[in-house]
Amino acid sequence: MDGHRTETAREGKEDRSGTASSSSPLPILPRERAAIFLLGFAAFLPLYAPQSVLPQLASSFQASPAETGAVIGATTLAVALSAPLAGPLTDRFGRKRSMLAAIAILVPLTLLLTLCGSLGELLAVRFSQGIVLPALFTGAVAYIGTRWEGTRGASVTGMFVTGSAIGGFAGRFVSGLVADIAGWQSGFAALAAVSALCAVFVALWLTPDRGRGTGSILGNFRGMREHLRDGRIRAVSLCGGTVLFSMTGCLSYLGFHLAEPPFELTAAGIGLVFLVYPLSATAPLVNSRLLRLLGTGNAYRVAFGVCAVGQLLLLLPDLTAVVAGTGIFLGGVFLCQSLALGYVGRVATTNKGAAAGLYVCCFYLGGSLGAIVPGLLWKTAGWPGCVALVLAALATGALISLAMREQSRRAAEPV
């Protein structure tokens, strides 16, 4: 009872809009950390789940690697297209309510994947999933940025990104493991059940924000246009695009690489490679320290360098090196994402939903290209060609981050 009264007293410091009081920063309750973690987990659980079973899907539907890669690209493209709409909708209907509705819709859509009898049907359902997902991404970024400031916000953002990393691992691992036992359809059914559990605990643990706001789609597009004039938002959004291009370009075709000699792994074996996810997912937890020491721009370039080291290890014909390279690469990716989300929340002083929508749009446009373009190189350049393309994208992102160097240092100072 005493713990309940203490928690209630803490929540009393929140104003009616769900934002932090300017005179007394809101504490981060343990249940709120857990809820933010689960939001990231639920958002990424279905997003990349097919990657470990892409070789199986290619065999089932008699499709090429590039055609099968579109299973990932369809979802990321839908996310990019619908992201500008998600900000005002979550503002208008309440961020917690919108995020819960998104998870609830994802459950039957994930189940629907088990009934698909052709690649076209699978692509259609995957596209539908992508339409829903931005409510989780933009809603969470705006929720965190509005409720907590400075290093508190960076800390909670780290929890969201860590949850997204674990969710991405679980989606790939569970789908691959179950696919070897009962087929890829059963793997998707298992993911739907896990998503339903996430919705229950988020509903119980996440503090409600305002019930209804005044966001509008037209106003959101105006806000995005205004944010495009800010070199900091423009740079971080483009960097985000290069990060997801690299991630989808690598992981969507890593399975095909591991299914061939000298590895010849099954879907379950490919899924086991992603056991490095939990370790890699700890990388965002150091983002606050990196921000204080280096500033966002320099921290970005360190993270891009980590990604590049991981990519070089993936060229070695040794499974241990591939597993280590995957873990190092993902650690850099997650650190980039955590730094970016926190940066957007800090530098966007107005219309945070529009800023988050712009970032998510660029992020997933890059991911859509990353899911397809490497497949076009697969026939002629194989896996080395994919790695070279990813390294080029990482170098581009590092160069773009130079534009935010001075602004990033000021923005990264603790509040």
C-alpha positions in Angstrom: 0.0 0.0 0.0 2.8 2.4 0.9 4.4 1.7 -2.5 1.1 2.5 -4.3 0.8 5.8 -2.4 4.3 6.7 -3.3 3.8 6.0 -7.0 0.5 7.9 -7.0 2.2 10.9 -5.4 4.9 10.8 -8.0 2.3 10.7 -10.8 0.6 13.7 -9.2 3.6 15.8 -10.4 2.3 15.3 -14.0 0.0 17.9 -15.4 -3.2 17.0 -17.3 -1.5 16.9 -20.7 0.9 14.2 -19.5 4.0 16.4 -19.8 6.6 17.1 -17.2 6.3 20.0 -14.9 8.9 22.7 -15.8 9.7 23.1 -12.1 9.9 19.4 -11.1 11.1 16.8 -13.7 9.0 13.7 -13.8 10.6 10.5 -12.3 10.8 7.4 -14.4 8.8 4.7 -12.7 9.9 1.1 -13.1 6.6 0.0 -14.6 7.0 2.9 -17.2 10.4 1.6 -18.1 9.0 -1.8 -18.6 6.1 -0.5 -20.7 8.4 1.5 -22.9 10.6 -1.6 -23.4 7.5 -3.6 -24.4 6.4 -1.0 -26.9 9.7 -1.3 -28.6 9.5 -5.1 -28.4 6.0 -5.2 -29.9 6.9 -2.8 -32.7 9.8 -4.8 -34.0 8.6 -8.3 -33.2 6.8 -8.7 -36.5 8.7 -6.2 -38.6 11.8 -8.3 -39.5 10.5 -11.7 -38.4 10.5 -13.2 -42.0 14.3 -12.6 -42.4 15.3 -15.9 -40.9 12.8 -17.8 -43.1 13.4 -15.9 -46.4 15.1 -19.0 -48.0 12.1 -21.1 -47.0 9.7 -18.5 -48.5 11.8 -18.4 -51.7 11.5 -22.2 -51.9 7.7 -22.3 -51.1 6.8 -19.6 -53.6 9.6 -20.4 -56.1 10.9 -16.8 -56.0 14.3 -15.2 -56.3 16.2 -13.6 -53.4 15.3 -10.1 -54.6 11.6 -11.0 -55.0 11.6 -12.6 -51.5 13.4 -9.6 -50.0 10.3 -7.6 -51.0 8.6 -9.3 -48.0 10.6 -7.0 -45.8 10.6 -4.1 -48.3 6.8 -4.0 -48.5 6.5 -3.5 -44.8 9.2 -0.8 -44.5 7.7 1.0 -47.5 4.3 1.1 -45.9 5.8 2.4 -42.7 7.5 5.2 -44.6 4.3 6.2 -46.4 2.1 6.1 -43.4 4.5 7.7 -40.9 3.5 11.3 -41.7 -0.1 10.4 -40.8 0.8 8.7 -37.5 1.9 11.8 -35.7 -1.3 13.8 -35.8 -3.5 10.7 -35.3 -1.6 9.7 -32.1 -1.8 13.4 -31.0 -5.5 13.5 -31.6 -6.6 10.2 -30.0 -3.9 10.0 -27.3 -0.5 8.3 -27.7 -1.1 5.4 -25.2 -4.6 4.7 -26.8 -3.2 4.8 -30.3 -0.2 2.6 -29.5 -2.5 0.0 -27.8 -4.8 0.0 -30.9 -1.8 -0.5 -33.2 -0.7 -3.6 -31.3 -4.3 -4.9 -31.2 -4.5 -4.6 -35.0 -1.2 -6.2 -35.6 -2.3 -9.4 -33.8 -4.9 -10.5 -36.4 -2.7 -9.3 -39.3 0.1 -11.5 -38.1 -2.3 -14.4 -37.9 -3.5 -13.6 -41.4 0.1 -14.3 -42.7 -0.4 -18.0 -41.9 -3.2 -18.2 -44.5 -1.3 -16.7 -47.4 -1.1 -19.0 -50.4 1.0 -16.9 -52.7 3.8 -14.4 -52.5 1.5 -11.6 -53.6 -0.9 -12.3 -50.7 2.0 -12.3 -48.3 3.2 -9.0 -49.6 -0.3 -7.5 -49.2 -0.5 -8.5 -45.6 3.0 -7.4 -44.8 2.2 -4.0 -46.4 -0.9 -3.8 -44.1 1.3 -4.4 -41.1 3.5 -1.6 -42.2 0.6 0.8 -42.3 -0.1 0.2 -38.6 3.4 0.2 -37.2 4.2 4.0 -37.3 1.6 4.6 -34.5 4.0 2.7 -32.3 7.2 4.4 -33.5 6.1 8.0 -33.7 3.8 7.6 -30.7 6.6 6.3 -28.5 9.1 9.0 -29.6 6.6 11.8 -29.0 5.4 10.3 -25.7 9.0 10.1 -24.4 10.0 13.5 -25.7 6.9 15.1 -24.1 7.1 13.4 -20.8 10.8 13.4 -20.0 13.6 15.8 -20.9 17.4 15.8 -21.2 19.3 12.8 -20.0 16.1 11.3 -18.5 14.6 11.2 -22.0 17.8 9.7 -23.4 17.6 7.0 -20.8 14.0 6.1 -21.5 14.7 6.2 -25.3 17.5 3.7 -24.6 14.9 1.4 -23.1 12.7 1.7 -26.2 15.5 0.9 -28.5 16.7 -2.0 -26.3 13.1 -3.3 -26.4 13.1 -3.0 -30.2 16.3 -4.9 -30.4 15.1 -7.7 -28.3 11.8 -7.7 -30.2 13.7 -7.9 -33.5 15.7 -10.8 -32.2 12.6 -12.6 -30.9 10.8 -12.2 -34.2 13.6 -13.7 -36.2 14.5 -16.4 -33.7 11.0 -17.7 -33.0 10.0 -17.7 -36.6 13.1 -19.5 -37.7 13.0 -22.1 -34.8 9.3 -22.9 -35.2 9.6 -22.9 -39.0 12.0 -25.9 -38.8 9.6 -27.7 -36.6 6.1 -26.9 -37.9 6.5 -24.6 -40.9 6.8 -20.9 -41.3 3.1 -20.4 -40.9 3.2 -21.7 -37.3 6.1 -19.3 -36.5 3.9 -16.3 -37.4 1.0 -17.7 -35.2 3.4 -17.8 -32.2 4.4 -14.2 -32.8 0.7 -13.1 -32.8 0.3 -14.7 -29.4 3.3 -12.8 -28.0 2.0 -9.5 -29.4 -1.3 -10.0 -27.6 0.5 -10.4 -24.3 2.5 -7.2 -24.9 -0.7 -5.3 -25.4 -2.0 -6.5 -22.0 1.0 -5.4 -20.1 1.4 -2.0 -21.8 -2.2 -1.3 -21.0 -1.5 -2.0 -17.3 1.8 -0.3 -16.9 2.0 2.8 -19.2 0.9 6.0 -17.7 -1.9 7.6 -19.8 -1.2 10.8 -21.6 -4.0 13.2 -22.6 -7.1 11.6 -23.9 -7.6 13.7 -26.9 -5.5 16.4 -28.7 -5.7 18.8 -31.6 -3.4 17.2 -34.1 -4.3 17.4 -37.8 -2.8 15.7 -40.8 -2.4 19.0 -42.7 -0.8 20.6 -39.7 1.6 17.7 -39.4 2.7 18.1 -43.1 3.2 21.8 -42.4 5.2 20.8 -39.3 7.3 18.4 -41.3 8.0 21.1 -43.9 9.2 23.4 -41.1 11.4 20.7 -39.6 12.9 20.1 -43.1 14.3 23.7 -42.8 16.2 22.7 -39.7 19.6 21.3 -40.8 19.8 19.2 -37.6 16.5 17.3 -38.3 17.3 17.0 -42.0 20.7 15.5 -41.2 19.5 13.0 -38.6 16.6 11.9 -40.8 19.0 11.2 -43.7 21.4 9.4 -41.3 18.5 7.2 -40.2 17.8 6.3 -43.8 21.4 5.1 -44.3 21.2 3.1 -41.0 18.2 1.1 -41.9 19.3 0.7 -45.5 22.4 -1.0 -44.0 20.5 -3.1 -41.6 17.9 -4.5 -44.0 20.5 -4.8 -46.7 22.7 -6.9 -44.5 20.2 -9.1 -42.6 17.7 -9.7 -45.4 20.5 -11.4 -47.4 22.6 -12.8 -44.6 20.2 -15.7 -44.5 20.8 -16.6 -48.1 24.5 -16.4 -47.5 24.3 -18.7 -44.5 22.1 -21.2 -46.3 24.9 -21.7 -48.9 28.2 -23.5 -48.5 30.4 -23.4 -46.4 27.7 -22.8 -43.8 24.5 -24.5 -45.1 22.4 -23.5 -42.1 18.7 -24.3 -41.8 16.1 -21.7 -40.8 16.5 -22.6 -37.2 20.3 -22.3 -37.5 19.9 -18.9 -39.2 17.6 -17.9 -36.3 20.2 -19.0 -33.8 22.7 -16.5 -35.3 20.5 -13.8 -34.0 21.1 -14.9 -30.4 23.7 -12.1 -30.5 20.8 -9.7 -30.3 20.5 -9.6 -26.5 24.1 -8.6 -26.2 24.0 -6.1 -29.0 20.8 -4.6 -27.5 22.8 -3.3 -24.5 24.6 -0.8 -26.7 21.9 1.9 -26.4 22.2 1.9 -22.6 25.5 3.8 -22.9 24.1 6.5 -25.1 23.8 9.1 -22.3 27.5 8.7 -21.5 28.5 9.0 -25.1 26.4 12.1 -25.5 28.1 13.8 -22.6 31.6 12.8 -23.8 31.3 13.3 -27.6 28.1 15.0 -28.6 25.6 13.4 -31.0 27.6 13.9 -34.2 30.8 12.3 -32.9 28.9 9.6 -31.2 27.2 8.8 -34.5 30.5 8.5 -36.3 31.7 6.1 -33.6 28.6 4.0 -34.0 29.0 4.0 -37.8 32.6 2.8 -37.4 31.4 0.0 -35.1 28.9 -1.1 -37.9 31.7 -1.1 -40.5 33.9 -3.4 -38.3 31.1 -5.8 -38.0 30.5 -5.8 -41.8 34.1 -6.6 -42.5 33.9 -9.7 -40.2 30.9 -10.9 -42.2 33.2 -11.4 -45.2 35.2 -14.2 -43.4 34.2 -17.8 -44.3 34.0 -18.7 -40.6 30.7 -19.0 -38.6 32.3 -17.7 -35.4 33.4 -14.6 -37.3 30.0 -14.2 -38.9 28.2 -14.4 -35.5 30.7 -11.9 -33.9 30.4 -9.6 -36.9 26.6 -9.7 -36.8 26.6 -8.8 -33.1 29.1 -5.9 -33.5 27.2 -4.6 -36.5 23.8 -4.7 -34.7 25.3 -3.1 -31.6 26.4 -0.1 -33.8 22.9 0.0 -35.5 21.1 0.1 -32.2 23.4 2.8 -30.9 22.7 4.9 -34.0 19.0 4.4 -33.6 19.0 5.3 -29.9 21.1 8.5 -30.5 18.8 9.5 -33.4 15.5 9.1 -31.5 16.8 11.0 -28.5 18.2 13.7 -30.7 14.9 14.2 -32.6 13.0 14.5 -29.3 15.5 17.1 -28.0 15.9 19.4 -31.0 12.3 19.5 -32.1 11.0 22.0 -29.6 7.6 22.2 -31.3 5.4 19.7 -33.1 7.4 16.7 -31.9 5.0 14.3 -33.6 5.8 15.8 -37.0 9.5 15.6 -36.4 9.2 12.0 -35.4 7.1 11.3 -38.4 9.7 12.9 -40.7 12.5 10.8 -39.2 10.5 7.6 -39.4 9.6 8.3 -43.0 13.2 8.7 -44.0 14.3 5.8 -41.9 12.0 3.4 -43.5 12.4 4.7 -47.0 16.0 3.7 -46.6 15.0 0.3 -45.2 12.7 -0.3 -48.2 15.6 0.3 -50.6 17.9 -1.8 -48.5 15.6 -4.8 -48.7 15.6 -4.8 -52.5 18.7 -3.1 -54.0 21.2 -5.7 -52.6 19.1 -8.4 -54.2 19.8 -6.9 -57.6 23.5 -7.3 -56.9 23.1 -10.8 -55.6 23.4 -12.6 -59.0 26.4 -10.7 -60.1 28.4 -9.8 -57.0 26.9 -12.2 -54.3 27.4 -11.6 -50.6 30.6 -9.5 -51.1 28.7 -7.1 -53.3 26.0 -6.7 -50.5 28.7 -6.0 -47.9 30.3 -3.4 -50.2 27.0 -1.7 -50.7 26.3 -1.6 -46.9 29.8 -0.1 -46.3 29.1 2.6 -48.8 25.8 3.4 -47.1 27.5 3.6 -43.7 30.2 5.9 -45.1 27.5 8.2 -46.5 25.7 8.3 -43.1 29.0 9.2 -41.4 29.5 12.1 -43.9 26.0 13.4 -43.4 26.4 13.4 -39.6 29.2 16.0 -40.0 26.5 18.6 -40.7 25.1 18.2 -37.2 28.4 18.4 -35.3 28.2 21.7 -33.5 24.5 21.7 -33.0 24.7 18.2 -31.6 27.2 19.1 -28.9 24.9 21.8 -27.6 21.8 19.7 -27.8 23.5 16.8 -26.0 24.2 18.8 -22.8 22.2 17.5 -19.8 19.2 19.5 -18.9 
